[in-house]
Amino acid sequence: MLAGEKRFETVLMETLKGDVIVKSGAEGVYVAILPSLGYGAALKINDGSAHASEVACGALLQHLGYCPSLHESP
């Protein structure tokens, strides 16, 4: 586990079963690694908003086909 239970990155990695590795950092930073594609990405939200960085990371992964719609219910 890279973050606490129920944290965005923990839930995301558990849901995607290792297809994506994400880690949050200080002040609105997220890093994502997509081993199967050979991609990596780093996001920084200027105002340091953790919520905004989660949304941006989720949108990026959704665009790449790794996340279901952020608005779908299970």
C-alpha positions in Angstrom: 0.0 0.0 0.0 1.4 3.4 -1.0 -1.2 5.5 0.8 -3.8 5.0 3.5 -6.9 2.9 3.1 -9.6 4.5 1.0 -7.2 7.0 -0.5 -7.5 7.7 -4.2 -4.3 6.0 -5.2 -4.8 2.9 -3.1 -8.4 2.4 -4.3 -7.3 3.0 -7.9 -4.4 0.5 -7.8 -6.5 -2.1 -6.1 -9.3 -1.6 -8.7 -6.9 -1.8 -11.6 -5.0 -4.7 -10.2 -1.5 -3.5 -10.9 -2.1 -2.2 -14.4 -1.4 1.3 -13.1 0.8 2.5 -10.3 0.1 6.0 -8.9 1.6 7.9 -6.0 0.6 11.3 -4.6 3.2 13.8 -3.5 3.2 17.1 -1.7 1.3 20.1 -2.9 -1.0 18.6 -5.6 1.6 16.3 -7.3 0.6 12.9 -8.7 2.8 10.4 -10.6 1.4 7.5 -12.6 3.2 4.6 -14.2 1.5 2.5 -16.9 3.9 -0.5 -17.3 2.0 -2.2 -20.2 2.3 1.0 -22.3 5.7 2.0 -21.2 4.3 5.4 -20.1 4.7 7.5 -17.1 3.1 10.8 -16.2 3.6 13.5 -13.6 0.9 16.0 -12.7 1.2 19.2 -10.7 -1.7 21.4 -9.6 -0.4 24.9 -9.1 -2.5 25.7 -6.1 -1.6 22.4 -4.4 -5.2 21.1 -4.4 -5.2 17.3 -3.7 -8.8 17.0 -5.0 -7.9 18.7 -8.3 -4.9 16.4 -8.8 -7.0 13.3 -8.2 -9.5 14.5 -10.8 -6.7 15.3 -13.3 -5.0 12.0 -12.7 -8.3 10.1 -13.1 -9.2 12.0 -16.3 -5.8 11.2 -17.8 -6.1 7.5 -17.0 -9.7 7.5 -18.3 -8.4 9.1 -21.5 -5.8 6.4 -21.9 -8.5 3.7 -21.3 -7.5 2.7 -17.8 -10.4 4.0 -15.8 -14.1 3.7 -16.2 -16.1 6.9 -16.4 -15.6 9.0 -13.3 -19.4 9.4 -13.2 -20.4 5.7 -13.5 -21.8 4.0 -10.4 -20.7 0.4 -9.6 
